[in-house]
Amino acid sequence: MTRSEIFTETMAALGLGDRVQSLIGGALMDGQGDTITLIDPFTEEALTSYADAGAALAKRACDAAAAAQRDWAQGFTPAARGQVMQEISRAVLVHAEPLARLDALVGGKPIRDARVEVAKVAEMFAYYAGWADKLHGEVIPVPSGHLTYTLREPLGVVFQVTPWNAPVFTGGWQIAPAIATGNGVVIKPSELTPVTSVALVKLAEGAGLPAGLVNVLAGLGPTAAQAAIAHPAVRKMVFVGSPETGRRVAVAAAEALKPVVLELGGKSANIVFADADLKAACLGAQAAIFSGAGQSCVAGSRLLVQRDVQADLVEMLTEGMNAIRLGDPLDEATELGPISNARQLAHIRRVVAGARAEGGTVLTRPTLPERGFFVAPTVLAGLGNAATPARTEIFGPVVTTIPFEDEEQAIRLANDTEFGLAGAVWTADVGRAHR
């Protein structure tokens, strides 16, 4: 069976028909704009093409969400909303395998990783279902002897933009808390990975979610997203993605006088002290940067190692990365799949080439699969924290190792970044770990 046939069969198993469409008001709809082609990152061949949703469908999606939200907020008790969300959680688990297969096909994520993310989505809906009837206001005493009170109410419609590196995971992450609190949703996944978001909402509607409460736009930012941001029904924006696109989203939201939450890039530091269990630290460092081919905002892309043990850890890390199995995302044995898209692949290659130009040593395996958007697990050595690879979000399986002398310098280096998103400390000294 060809990859395109596997894709079509999986789409049909999830009730999505034979092509990529937007989901608006409970109905699958063809877009009206430019053609977008989905490329299989493993074969580098086209899986399918679809039309950008465009501004007109974005307006319909916002209108549908606004209409359904009023009934969801007023016609369903909080407990009833939670019960629907529990049913969604169960539906996701029942359909976990085709959801994971779609993410593997379209985004290049190894199937075993995709299964973990789908399971997390089911967990998200179950978790927020429990919160649906437990969000209360407060009664506040004031000096005059009066009592004032606060009442938590839904905002209305929340517009959400999610990235290509974890489409179904971030879809659940955004949708579940929004509907638990009585809101409607219009979500626009990346135009490169729209299908699992559509599938997730289709399953949710089959589990009892009112049609139109959550609408999915399969399309482009400059058309579909800009139209949604400007729509009067949208009361808040959530964006997960790159800082560059986040700036544009923030400007558009500000012009519309709408609050926006941005979850952007990372350049997270793993700090390894000389007293750490180096084997455990090495395994942790490998997982932090090579899992998901490093395509994660919280990837441990800077490895700060106390100078006394840096050579030993780098040798251990290099030996370990050469054992990682690269291959077909649909293969159960694959540990590291291809980069999700050609544009990101080119960016990673530019940064690695720049590391050589800045005098760094590039440690990587010599061979790659014959096809696909692959980047080998790579360790960059001989560079300081001011080097471009240490400052730039690479978003690939590439880690920059940087030596430090003592705790004070380690903290200073870790904090010397504009991407303060995550971090880890490896040491046998619990007091130092807490500091």
N, C-alpha and C positions, 0 to 999 in steps of 0.2 A: 504494500500500500504506500502511495506517495505521501509526502508531508502535507500537501494540499488536501488530499483525501482524508488523512487523519484529522486535519483541522476541520473540514466540513462535517465529518462524522461526529466529532466532539461538540461542535456548535449545535448540531441537531439534537444530541443527547441532552443538552441544556435548554432546549426549546427556543433556540435563536434562529432557526431557519438555516439558509445556505449562504448568508452574507452579513456583513457588519452593518448594523443600523443603530440609530439612537432609540432610546426608550422614553416615550413621552405620554403622560396620561394613561399609562398601562398598555400603549400600543407601540410596536416597533415601526419606525419610520425611516425612510431613506433620506439622506442628506440632500442638499441642494447646491453645494458649492464645489470647490476644486476636488479633484481625485487624489486620494491618499492611498499609497501602496504599503502594505505590511510585508516586510522582508523577514524571512526566517534567518535568524542570526547564525544558525549552524550550517545551513546549506548556501546561504547568501542568495537564495532564490525567492521570488515573490510567492507569498501564501495566498493573498487576496487583495482586492482593492475596494475602496468605498468612497462615498462622497462626503465631504465636510458638511457638518450639520448646518452651519451658517447662522446668520443673525435671526432669520425668521423662525427657525426651530428653537433657537434659544428663547425667544419671546414666548413661544407656545409652552415651553418647559416651565418657565417662571410663572406663567398664568396657571398652569396645571398644578404646580406645587402650592401656589397661594390658595387655590380653591380647596384642595385636599387638606391642607394644613388646618384650615378652620374647623373642619369636621374632626380631624385627628385630635386637636387640642380641646375641643368642646364636647365632642360626641363620644370620646373614649376616656374613661377614667384613667388616672395614672397606672393603676393596677392592670387594667385591660391592655394598656400600651405595653406593659412589661410582659404580659402573657403572649402577645403577638410576637414580641422580640424573642421569647424563648422558642416559639415555633420556628422562627427564622434560623435560630442557632441549630436546631435539629435538622432543618432542611439543608443547611450548608454541609453538615456532616454526612448526610445521605448522599450528597452530590460532590463530595470532596475530590474524588478521583478525576472526573472530567474538568473540574475547576483547576486543579493542579496541572493537568495535562495542557490546558489552554495557556496557562502562564509559562509553562516550559517551552511550548511551541513558539509563542509569539515573542516572549521576552528573553528566552535562552536560559532561564533559571533551571538548575538541575531538579528533576522531578521530586527527589526526596526532600529538597529544600522547599519546593512549592507546596508539598503536602503539609509541612510544618506551618507555613504561612496560612493556608486555608484553615487548618485546625485552630489557629489563633483567631481567625475571623469569627469562627463559631463561638469561641470563648469570649470575644468582645461583645457579641450580641447578648450572650447569657449574662455577662457581668453588668452591662448597662441596663439590662432588663431588671435586675435587682435594684437599681437606683431609681427607676422610674417613679416609684411612689414614696421615695424617701428624701426628696429635695424640698426643704421647707424654708419659709421666711423666718424672721425673728421679730419678737416684741421687745422694744427698746425703751426703758424708762428715761424720762427727761426731767430736768430740775423743776419744771412747773407742776409736776405731779401727774401730767398726762402720760398716756402710753402711745407711742408711735409704733407702727408695724410695717414690715416689709413683706412683699408678696412676690414670689418668683413666678414669672410668666414667660411663655415662649416668645422668642423674637419675631418669628414669622417664617421667612424663607432664608436659608443659609446656602450660599453658593460656594462650592468646594472645587478646587483644582488639585489633582493628584498626579504623581510622577510615574515614569515608566519603569523604575527599578523594582517596585513592589506594588503593582496595581491593585490586586485583590486585597492585600493586607491594608494598604492605606485607604482603600474604599471602605472596608469595614471600620477602620479606625476613625474615619470621619463621619460616616453615616450613623453608626450606632448611638453615640452620645447626642447627636442632633435630634434624632427622632425620639429618643428616650425622654427628652425634655420638651416634647410637643411641637417641634419645628418641622417644616417641610424642607426638602433638599433638592437642589439642582447640582449635579456633580459632573465635572468634565475631566475624565481621565486623560492622560497623555494621548495624543493622536496616534502614537506608536503602539500603544497597548490598551485599546478601549474595551476589548471583548469581555474580560472577566468582570469588569464593573457592571456591564449590561447584564451579564449572566447572574451576578449576585442579586441585583434588584429584581430581576425576573423571578428568581427563586423566592425572594422575600414576598413578592406579591402573591405567589402561589401558596405561601404560608400564612396569608391573611393580612399583609400590609395593604392599606388602601391604595388602589391604583392612582398614580399621579402624585402621591406624597413624596416619592423620590424619583427624580427624572435624570436620565443619563444622556449627556451630549457627546456623541462621537465626532470630534472635530478639532479645529484649530483655535489657538488662543486669540489671534487678532480678529477673528470673526465671531465664533460662538462665545468665547469667554468675555470679550469686551462688551458684547450685547447683553450678556447676563449681568455683568457688573452694573451696567447703566440702568437695568430694569428697576422700576420703583418698588416691586414686591420684594426684592432682595434686600435684607436688612443687615447682613454680615457676610464677610468673606473669609475663607480659610485657604491658604495656599501652601503646598509642600513642593519644593523644587529648588532650582538654582537661584543664587543671589541675583543674577542678572535679570531673570524673568521676575523674581520677587520684587525688584525695584519697580518694574513696569506695572505690576499688579498693584503695588502700594500706591503709586501715583494715580492710577485709574480709580482706585477705591477712595482716595482722598478727594479727588475731584468730584466724586459722587457723594461725599460726606458719609461714608460708610466705614465702620470699624473693620480691620483686617488682622488676622493672625497669620504670621509667616513662620514656617519651619524650613530653614534654609540649609546651607552647607556645613561641613565639618572638616576639621583637620586635627582629629583627636589624638592625644598622646597616651601611649602606654609607657609608664615609668618603671624600669626594672633596676632594683638595687642589688648590690653585690651579695647580700645575704639571702636573696630569694632562692626558691627552688627553681633552678634554671630550666629544668625539663617542663615543669608546669607553666612557667612564664613563656617558654617557647611555644607550647601548645596553645596557650591563650593568645599570644601574639599572632600565630598563624590563623586562628579562627577569626580574630578581630579584623584582619585585612584580606584574607583570601576567601573567606566565606562569601558567597554571592558574587564572586569575582571582584570583591572590593567595592561593589556598586551600592554603597550604603552611606548615608550621611553621618552615621556614628562609627564608621570604620576606623580602626586604629592605624591611621596612615603615617603617624610619626612614632618611632620606637626609640625612646630615650633610655640609654643603658649606661650604668655606672662604668667608668672607663676600665676598671680592673677586670670586668667580665665581658666587655663588649665583644672582643674577638671570639670568645667561646660561644656566646649566644648567637652571633651572626653565623658562625660555622654550623651550629645546631639548626638554626632557622633555614639556612640554605639547603642543608641535607634533607630536612623535612619537606621543604617545598618541592623538591625534585621527585618526591614520592606521591604527590597529589595527582589524582587521575583526572585528566582533561578529556572531554568527549561530548557525545550527543546528550543533550539535556534530558531526552526521554529514556536514556539508558540508566538502569538502577545503580550501576557502578560509578557513574560520573560524579565527581566531587566538585569540579569547577567547569562551568559551561562557558560559552562565548560571551563577549561583551554584547549588550543588548542591541546596539545599533551602530552603523558605520560612522556616524558623526562622533560618537563618544570614543570609538576605537581610534580615530584620527587624533583626537585630543590627547589620549593616553600616550600614543606613540610620540607626539610632539614633546610632551613633558619628559619622557624618558630620554629622547634624543638631546633635549636641553640639559639634562643632568650630566650627560657625557661632556657636553660643551662647557659646563661649569666645573669640570674636573672631577666629577664623581665616578665611582666605580659601579658598574651595573652587573649585578649577579643574577643570572637567570638561566633557565634550562635552554639548551640549544635547539631543541626540536619542538614543533607544534603540530596539531592535526593539519592535514593537507588543505582543509577548507574551513570556513567559518571565521567569525570576527574574534579570533582568540588572541589574548595576551597571556603570556606565561607568567606564573608567580615570579615577582621580581623584587629584589632587595637592592636599594641604593645606599652605598656607603661612601665615606670620604667627603661628606657635605655637612655644612653647618645649618643652623636654624634659619639663616638669612637666605639660603639658596632657594631658587624658584620651586623645586619639588617639595620643599618643606613649607612653603607659603601658599601654594596653589592646591585647590581641591582636585585631586587626580581622578577620583571616582573609578578606580580600577584596582587590580591586584598588585599594587606597587607600594612598598613601604620604604620610608627614608629612616635610616638608623643614625642617631646622633648621640655622641658620648657626653657624659656630664661627670663632674667631680664629686659634688656633694648635694645634700638635700636642697639647700638654698638655690643652687644653680638649676636643679631639676625642676623646681617649682617655677622659677623664672622662665625657663625655656618652654615649659608646658603652657604657661599663660601668655607667652609671646606669640599670639595668633589672633586674627580677627574672627576665627571660627571657634568660639568657645562652647562646643556642643556636648562632648563626652570625655571620658578619661578613665584610666585604670592605674593602679599602683600594685607592684609586686615586691613584697618585702616580708621578712620574718618578724619584723618589729611592728606589733599592732599599734603602738603609740604613734610611730611615724606614719603608718598607713592612715590613721585618723587625722593627723595633722595635714 
